[in-house]
Amino acid sequence: MVEKQDASHEVNAEVVKSDAVQLEVVNVREGAFGAHGTGDTSGFGGLTQPVIMPGAAQKPYGGWYDEVADKLATLTPPDAIEKIVVHNGEITFFIRRHALLETVTHLRNDPALRFEFCSSLSGVHFPHETDRELHVAIHLLSMTHNRRIRVEVVAPDSDPHIPSIVSIYPTADWHERETYDFFGIIFDGHPALTRIMMPDDWPGHPQRKDYPLGGIPVEFKGGTIPAPDQRRSYS
């Protein structure tokens, strides 16, 4: 007797497979937790894992994403939008930094867009992404149309300058100060770009991935645990 699979396993002929997604490999990690030369006999020391960033998506993006992308393309200079990424159900507009202020102004003011509220702005450090090491992610909300998008801007370590958007979105004020404090990204035009978490004379920017761990020794039941930067290195 031949058993048949239930209907949930049947292939729907009407389903159209999407095109392959372009990916960008920015680094390759080797070994378990990045450890090298530890005498590991488990086999995990031989792991090789690429660090992959989602690449540019191809139209149609789906739903209202195309409406926003098409409208923004008519309002900004041809080179303003570097790429558009659709990943995990979210859309990200990579905007070149020289066009950031003009772009967010259109995003806020145009009746078809109306992204009135900047809900967050934060930084990310990708030390292996050459000439694009510093990223700023800006999350915008349209209360008029009930839509959310992400605007992302990149800058190299050698020139960590990005225009401030405080004049367009005042809520970005302390967000930009925190990002400057922790990542060293300089927001040109910010009304008072000072540290917000660390002391004014603090050296460096603690959330960069090349920042030393630091720390102090800790006593525990008569024993002393070394500071993190003096323990076993995983790099």
HELIX and SHEET records of a PDB file:
HELIX    1   1 ALA A    7  HIS A    9  5                                   3    
HELIX    2   2 ALA A   32  GLY A   34  5                                   3    
HELIX    3   3 PHE A   44  GLY A   46  5                                   3    
HELIX    4   4 TRP A   64  LEU A   75  1                                  12    
HELIX    5   5 ARG A   97  ALA A   99  5                                   3    
HELIX    6   6 LEU A  100  ASN A  109  1                                  10    
HELIX    7   7 ALA A  172  PHE A  183  1                                  12    
HELIX    8   8 PRO A  228  GLN A  230  5                                   3    
SHEET    1   A 2 LEU A  23  GLU A  30  0                                        
SHEET    2   A 2 THR A  48  PRO A  54 -1                                        
SHEET    1   B 5 ILE A  81  HIS A  87  0                                        
SHEET    2   B 5 GLU A  90  ILE A  95 -1                                        
SHEET    3   B 5 ARG A 147  ALA A 155  1                                        
SHEET    4   B 5 LEU A 134  SER A 142 -1                                        
SHEET    5   B 5 PHE A 117  HIS A 125 -1                                        
SHEET    1   C 2 HIS A 161  PRO A 163  0                                        
SHEET    2   C 2 ILE A 186  ASP A 188  1                                        
SHEET    1   D 2 VAL A 218  PHE A 220  0                                        
SHEET    2   D 2 GLY A 223  ILE A 225 -1                                        
END                                                                             
